[in-house]
Amino acid sequence: MTKNRIKEGIRLTALNIFFIVWCFIALIPILYAASVSLSGQNGLLSSEFSFIPKDFTLDNYKEVVFGENILTWFKNTFFLAVVTVSLSLLIAVPAAYCFSRRRFPGRKGILKCLVLLNSFPAILSMFAIYRLLRPMGLINHRLGLILVYTGTMAVFSLWNTKGYFDTIPTEIEEAAKIDGASDIQSVLMIVLPLAKPSIITTALQVLIYVWNEYIYATTFMTGENKYTLAAGLYSLQATEMRGSWPVFAAASITVSIPVLIIFFICQKYMTSGLTAGGVKE
Amino acid sequence: MKKHKRDVIISYGWSFPSLILIALMVVFPIFYTAYISLTNMNVYHWFDFAVVGLDNYFRALFVFDSGFLSALFATIVWTVVNMVLQLIIAFVLVSLLNIQKLKLRKIYKTLLMFPWAMPGYVSILLWKTGMFNTQFGLLNQWMKKLGYEAVRWLSNDISAFICCTVVNLWLALPFMIMIMDGAMQSIDRSYYESAILDGADWLKRTRYITIPAIAPIISPAVIITVFTTFKQFDVVYLLTQQAGAKTGSGFHTILTYTYENAFITNNYGYSSAISIIIFILLLVLSARYQMKEGDR
């Protein structure tokens, strides 16, 4: 009996050690960046490496936060994000509601097309979009990026919110209508509050997309003062030739923190909202 | 009858802003790409391009050293390798996580989710500088300690492929772990108990209970992951093919290959032809595997 216990104890310890080592290895890139971002420039040159920063300093973060570029990039990103998210929701929610509740000719066909369009990678038509926006003066202009982002996310937003509306029983609305609520009233007062999880997920997905998108932002915008955070970080990166690795590490950590916070607070929303909207038999 | 007509108008009215935006920013560019693919548009022919018919398609599909076919082949190998490794590693980790007496499970799970929570492009750039860079990269610091020369990890095809695979696995595993974990927890414990009574070992239980039980649950997520792996751009582009900072590796997925032809070598017509070929390929594949979700 005790022998078995000991055996099991050893196995559990081994298992725990395995997971601790695995998690540590998995987090090495992040830990290393965090440690570098907190060390002074000379710490880098010594070959002795440790995960505890040497010459502990916040200089790199100071440079990130007070360097004028990052503030501009943050403002640009913030503006883009707010406009894109509100615009996306404003157009997606009514459409999603119609596609979920109403039956009209063309509905099924459009829905099928949307599924197919969802598999189309936006990068493939990037050149065509560039060529279309250029004569309109929308290249190197915020409005251009807003249109591109909202358009790219429109299929997802519509599909995701529609999927969630489908799970809300129609009986609730019918009951409200019997009590004398108009169509719009029942949507605003009953359906939208119930659909909150999916609206939040959709908004967050759009927000994170704008926050993380770098390829359109670097290709369509020129001039560092028009960059978004992602594009700016991309231009900051330390290559073999130039750039400061500690400052870049500090900037990376700074940019990631809001996303990490959103992710871990909303993890439940994210996964349940996504699976309820997207994948269902 | 009249009410019916009004209903249709109302439906389209509310959907109009969304549909028109999709039409203008998604559908129309695809048609425009199709048109460009039939021309010889490039830097020298920005305005005075001519329609050349199917030449670009011919070049992509039948001229073997054009690079498209090898990029397509590399992408298929990439997708298979990544999916196999992802499924095996996630399965092993999740099986171990679900051993009943493991008390710290929650902490491990949270830590394992970190790579997913980080912004993808930031992680990739951190890998590029923090791990693979010849000066600051950890891998080379370790190599130096062991007495070897610094290696340029991203400069040849094979090692670049391996590095990209490692980074892609790092990014993709959390999602797979989460999906598999959910599936595995939905299995009724009593199956295992009676299997143990019947004397089935771990291998048999896995083969006859676990895998058949989780396969249908995880399959939609797996299909989605196959598509995202096939359409991978960020990992390969940011690690090795950045405009102005190429590392010398020739490994391309079809998307980085298309981007290169559009924005680096400026063969717009040719690049558009590839775009259309990829689009058709994806349409066929997703009609086959993803359409079922839309049937409702």
Interface residues (C-beta under 8 A of the other chain):
Chain A: E8 L12 L15 N16 F18 F19 W22 C23 A26 L27 I28 P29 I30 Y32 A33 V36 L44 S47 F49 L90 I91 A92 P94 A95 A96 Y97 C98 F99 R102 F104 P105 R107 I110 L111 K112 L114 V115 L116 L117 S119 F120 P121 A122 I123 L124 S125 M126 F127 A128 I129 R131 L132 L147 V148 T150 G151 T152 A154 V155 S157 L158 D166 I208 W211 N212 Y214 I215 T219 A230 L233 Y234 Q237 A238 T239 E240 W245 F248 A249 S252 V255 S256 V259 L260 F263 F264 Q267 T271 G278 V279 K280 E281
Chain B: D7 V8 I10 S11 Y12 W14 S15 P17 S18 L19 L21 I22 L24 M25 V26 V27 F28 P29 I30 Y32 T33 I36 L93 L96 L97 I99 K101 L102 L104 Y108 T110 L111 L112 M113 F114 P115 W116 A117 M118 P119 G120 Y121 V122 S123 L125 L126 W127 K128 T129 G130 M131 N133 T134 Q135 F136 L138 Q141 K144 K145 W170 M178 P220 A221 I224 F227 K231 F233 Y237 A245 L255 T258 Y259 A262 F263 Y268 S271 S272 S275 I278 F279 L282 L283 L285 S286 A287 Q290 M291 K292 E293 G294 R296
